[in-house]
Amino acid sequence: MAGPCDPWLVAVAARGRFTGAPALPVPDVRRCVVATAHLHEELCAAGGLMATLAEAGCAVEALAVTDGDGGPERPGAHSRERAGDRRDRPSIARGYTALGLDPLRRYRLGLPAPLPAPRPAPDDGLDAGADVAAALADLVRPDPEGTLLVAPWEQDGHPDHDLVGTVAARVAREHRVRLLRYMLEPWRDDGTPSGIALLPRQAVRRFRLSGGVLQRKDRAVADLAAGRADTGAGCAEAELFLV
């Protein structure tokens, strides 16, 4: 199984890749709901988009599926809290602040990782996929036409990411919500199988970050990737999404 997501690799993923892909304009939405399997991944993969939307007056909310500092718990969510999660809270909180995303509504389901493989459809109301689907549906239902759902690519290559992405795609279809997908595992360069060859290249879009947003993302990711010796060049000037 793949190890923890490397914040730096994700933050520089667009550098030199898919430079000919169409540009993604700032989405014209009232709300943005960002789903993530593990906290911090959403900041590295989509933090610039989140910050740009917040600057434009869009209400941005984030749902962390596994245990972590997702802020106020949703009613009925698991309340477990692990020592590692408490240790990571300061850098994650600083990342949100650096990006101008504090205060921001953050929720966590508190499901234990690793998540099971995604099922074709929830069949008993008790599996992790059903829990994630119910939570996302609650968040997008108030304004489906004006909401953007941002989630991991369903073929990312990590079981936790794949489950969240699969369920998010299902919720987007059922509620007719616009969906953008971000990638995490395909950018690894450690000898593990990569999903980059599976990327539907015609669906790739580059979201260019403004100078101010890029500077704020640099500060956020430098903290999350503390100890890396190759962060001097800063984050990529764009983020990559699948439409």
Backbone torsions as a table, in degrees:
resi	resn	phi	psi	omega
1	MET	NA	142.9	-180.0
2	ALA	-64.8	150.5	178.4
3	GLY	-82.1	-170.8	-179.2
4	PRO	-59.4	149.2	179.2
5	CYS	-65.0	135.4	178.5
6	ASP	-87.7	111.3	-176.8
7	PRO	-56.6	-37.8	-175.0
8	TRP	-69.1	-44.1	179.6
9	LEU	-59.3	-40.2	179.9
10	VAL	-68.8	-40.6	-175.9
11	ALA	-68.6	-23.7	-179.7
12	VAL	-107.2	11.9	-171.7
13	ALA	-58.0	-34.9	-175.3
14	ALA	-79.6	-8.3	-176.7
15	ARG	-69.2	112.4	178.0
16	GLY	78.0	3.0	-179.2
17	ARG	-113.6	140.1	174.5
18	PHE	51.8	40.2	-177.8
19	THR	-65.4	-20.7	178.3
20	GLY	-93.4	2.8	-179.0
21	ALA	-69.3	149.9	178.4
22	PRO	-59.8	151.2	178.1
23	ALA	-77.9	144.8	173.9
24	LEU	-97.8	114.7	177.6
25	PRO	-71.9	163.6	177.6
26	VAL	-60.9	119.9	-177.8
27	PRO	-61.3	137.0	179.0
28	ASP	-90.4	83.9	-177.0
29	VAL	-135.9	160.4	177.8
30	ARG	-93.3	-28.9	-177.9
31	ARG	-135.8	149.4	174.7
32	CYS	-132.3	123.1	177.1
33	VAL	-110.8	119.9	-177.6
34	VAL	-108.8	122.0	178.5
35	ALA	-103.1	138.1	178.9
36	THR	-142.8	145.7	177.1
37	ALA	-74.1	-41.7	-178.3
38	HIS	-131.8	139.4	179.1
39	LEU	-60.0	147.4	-179.3
40	HIS	92.1	-26.9	-179.2
41	GLU	-63.6	-37.2	-179.5
42	GLU	-66.3	-32.9	178.8
43	LEU	-68.9	-39.3	-177.2
44	CYS	-74.8	-38.1	-175.7
45	ALA	-88.6	-32.6	-172.9
46	ALA	-136.2	14.2	-177.5
47	GLY	-61.2	-36.6	178.6
48	GLY	-66.9	-41.5	176.4
49	LEU	-62.6	-45.5	179.9
50	MET	-59.4	-44.9	-178.8
51	ALA	-65.6	-40.3	179.8
52	THR	-64.1	-43.7	179.2
53	LEU	-64.7	-41.0	178.8
54	ALA	-62.0	-40.8	177.9
55	GLU	-60.7	-33.0	-178.1
56	ALA	-82.6	2.5	178.2
57	GLY	92.6	7.9	178.1
58	CYS	-77.8	138.8	175.5
59	ALA	-79.4	119.7	-177.3
60	VAL	-109.8	131.2	178.4
61	GLU	-130.6	150.7	-178.3
62	ALA	-131.2	138.4	176.8
63	LEU	-119.9	117.5	173.5
64	ALA	-96.7	127.3	-172.4
65	VAL	-84.2	-42.1	-179.9
66	THR	-92.8	172.7	-177.1
67	ASP	-54.1	135.9	178.7
68	GLY	166.1	177.2	-176.9
69	ASP	-81.5	80.0	177.9
70	GLY	-94.1	9.6	180.0
71	GLY	82.1	-148.4	-177.3
72	PRO	-58.8	134.1	-179.9
73	GLU	-77.0	147.6	171.5
74	ARG	-69.9	149.3	176.1
75	PRO	-55.1	131.6	177.9
76	GLY	86.3	-2.6	-178.8
77	ALA	-73.8	158.0	175.0
78	HIS	-63.9	148.7	-175.8
79	SER	-112.2	9.0	179.6
80	ARG	-59.5	147.7	178.6
81	GLU	-142.1	126.1	-176.3
82	ARG	-103.8	154.9	-177.2
83	ALA	-58.7	-40.7	179.9
84	GLY	-62.1	-36.4	179.3
85	ASP	-65.9	-41.8	179.9
86	ARG	-64.8	-35.3	-180.0
87	ARG	-65.4	-35.8	-176.1
88	ASP	-82.0	-11.7	-173.0
89	ARG	-59.1	-44.1	-176.6
90	PRO	-59.1	-45.3	-177.3
91	SER	-70.1	-34.6	178.0
92	ILE	-67.2	-44.7	178.8
93	ALA	-62.3	-40.9	178.1
94	ARG	-65.3	-34.1	178.2
95	GLY	-63.2	-44.3	177.7
96	TYR	-63.1	-41.7	-179.9
97	THR	-64.8	-44.2	-179.2
98	ALA	-60.2	-35.1	-178.6
99	LEU	-83.7	0.1	-178.7
100	GLY	76.2	24.6	-176.4
101	LEU	-107.6	22.9	179.9
102	ASP	-125.9	119.3	9.3
103	PRO	-81.2	148.2	177.5
104	LEU	-148.6	140.7	179.8
105	ARG	-73.4	118.0	178.4
106	ARG	-123.0	137.3	-179.4
107	TYR	-126.6	155.2	173.0
108	ARG	-138.4	142.4	174.9
109	LEU	-86.5	-27.7	179.7
110	GLY	72.8	23.3	177.9
111	LEU	-70.9	142.4	-179.9
112	PRO	-73.0	137.9	175.1
113	ALA	-93.9	150.2	1.1
114	PRO	-78.7	149.6	176.5
115	LEU	-77.6	155.0	177.2
116	PRO	-70.4	164.8	176.6
117	ALA	-61.5	144.3	-179.4
118	PRO	-63.4	141.8	176.6
119	ARG	-97.0	157.5	177.7
120	PRO	-56.8	-35.3	177.9
121	ALA	-161.9	148.4	176.1
122	PRO	-60.7	133.1	-175.8
123	ASP	-120.5	-10.0	-177.9
124	ASP	-136.1	-1.9	179.3
125	GLY	75.6	1.3	-175.4
126	LEU	-116.1	-13.5	-175.8
127	ASP	-78.5	165.2	-177.5
128	ALA	-59.8	-38.3	180.0
129	GLY	-59.7	-39.8	179.3
130	ALA	-66.5	-38.7	178.2
131	ASP	-62.6	-44.7	-179.4
132	VAL	-66.0	-42.5	-179.8
133	ALA	-61.4	-42.7	-179.4
134	ALA	-64.7	-41.5	-179.2
135	ALA	-65.5	-45.2	-179.8
136	LEU	-67.1	-39.7	178.8
137	ALA	-61.6	-39.7	177.4
138	ASP	-60.1	-35.9	-176.2
139	LEU	-79.9	-33.9	-176.9
140	VAL	-91.6	-20.1	-173.0
141	ARG	-60.9	-36.1	-176.5
142	PRO	-60.7	-29.0	-176.3
143	ASP	-153.7	66.5	-174.8
144	PRO	-60.9	-37.7	-177.8
145	GLU	-68.8	-30.4	-178.2
146	GLY	-100.1	11.4	-174.5
147	THR	-111.2	140.0	171.2
148	LEU	-108.8	127.6	175.7
149	LEU	-103.1	126.9	-179.6
150	VAL	-118.9	127.2	-173.0
151	ALA	-152.1	166.9	176.5
152	PRO	-64.1	153.5	172.9
153	TRP	-64.3	135.6	-175.2
154	GLU	-71.2	-9.2	174.2
155	GLN	-117.1	33.2	-174.5
156	ASP	-60.5	-35.6	178.1
157	GLY	114.3	-6.0	175.4
158	HIS	-115.4	131.4	-173.7
159	PRO	-57.0	-36.3	179.4
160	ASP	-66.5	-45.5	179.1
161	HIS	-63.8	-42.5	-176.7
162	ASP	-63.8	-39.9	-180.0
163	LEU	-65.6	-47.4	-179.5
164	VAL	-61.9	-41.9	179.5
165	GLY	-65.6	-42.2	179.6
166	THR	-62.4	-45.5	-179.3
167	VAL	-67.6	-40.4	179.1
168	ALA	-61.2	-41.3	178.7
169	ALA	-62.9	-38.9	178.9
170	ARG	-65.7	-44.5	-179.9
171	VAL	-63.9	-40.4	179.4
172	ALA	-61.4	-42.0	179.0
173	ARG	-65.6	-45.8	-174.8
174	GLU	-66.8	-34.5	-176.2
175	HIS	-104.8	4.2	178.2
176	ARG	54.8	51.5	179.0
177	VAL	-105.9	139.5	176.7
178	ARG	-65.4	138.9	-175.7
179	LEU	-126.0	133.4	167.8
180	LEU	-120.3	141.3	-178.8
181	ARG	-120.2	137.0	177.3
182	TYR	-109.8	158.8	-176.6
183	MET	-114.1	147.0	-179.5
184	LEU	-128.2	-62.3	-176.3
185	GLU	-65.7	-33.3	-177.1
186	PRO	-58.9	-18.2	-176.2
187	TRP	-89.3	-0.4	179.3
188	ARG	-63.9	148.8	176.2
189	ASP	-135.8	51.9	-175.4
190	ASP	-122.0	19.6	178.3
191	GLY	87.9	-5.4	178.3
192	THR	-81.6	156.0	178.5
193	PRO	-57.9	137.8	-177.9
194	SER	-114.4	144.5	177.9
195	GLY	-87.9	6.0	-174.6
196	ILE	-62.9	-32.0	179.5
197	ALA	-68.8	-21.0	-178.9
198	LEU	-88.9	-8.7	-176.3
199	LEU	-59.5	127.7	173.6
200	PRO	-73.4	94.3	-169.5
201	ARG	-59.5	-28.9	-180.0
202	GLN	-69.0	-15.6	-179.0
203	ALA	-97.7	-3.9	-177.8
204	VAL	-74.3	135.4	175.3
205	ARG	-130.9	145.0	177.8
206	ARG	-104.8	125.8	177.3
207	PHE	-106.5	108.0	-176.3
208	ARG	-79.1	134.5	-178.2
209	LEU	-93.4	140.6	174.6
210	SER	-68.5	163.6	-178.8
211	GLY	-58.2	-42.6	-179.5
212	GLY	-66.2	-43.2	179.4
213	VAL	-65.9	-40.7	179.7
214	LEU	-62.0	-41.6	178.2
215	GLN	-62.2	-41.3	-179.9
216	ARG	-68.4	-37.5	177.9
217	LYS	-67.4	-37.0	175.8
218	ASP	-54.6	-46.4	-178.5
219	ARG	-64.9	-41.7	-178.3
220	ALA	-65.2	-46.8	-175.7
221	VAL	-73.7	-33.2	177.6
222	ALA	-58.1	-36.9	178.5
223	ASP	-71.1	-45.2	-179.6
224	LEU	-65.3	-31.9	-177.8
225	ALA	-101.3	26.9	-178.2
226	ALA	-53.1	135.6	-179.7
227	GLY	101.1	-17.3	176.5
228	ARG	-75.7	138.3	-178.0
229	ALA	-90.7	-5.6	-172.1
230	ASP	-113.7	27.9	-177.7
231	THR	-97.0	5.9	-175.1
232	GLY	-64.0	-29.8	-177.5
233	ALA	-77.2	-11.4	179.4
234	GLY	83.2	175.4	-179.2
235	CYS	-69.6	161.0	174.3
236	ALA	-64.5	151.4	-176.9
237	GLU	-77.8	-0.9	179.7
238	ALA	-142.5	159.3	172.3
239	GLU	-116.1	149.1	-176.8
240	LEU	-105.8	135.1	178.5
241	PHE	-136.3	159.3	171.0
242	LEU	-107.9	133.6	179.2
243	VAL	-100.9	NA	NA
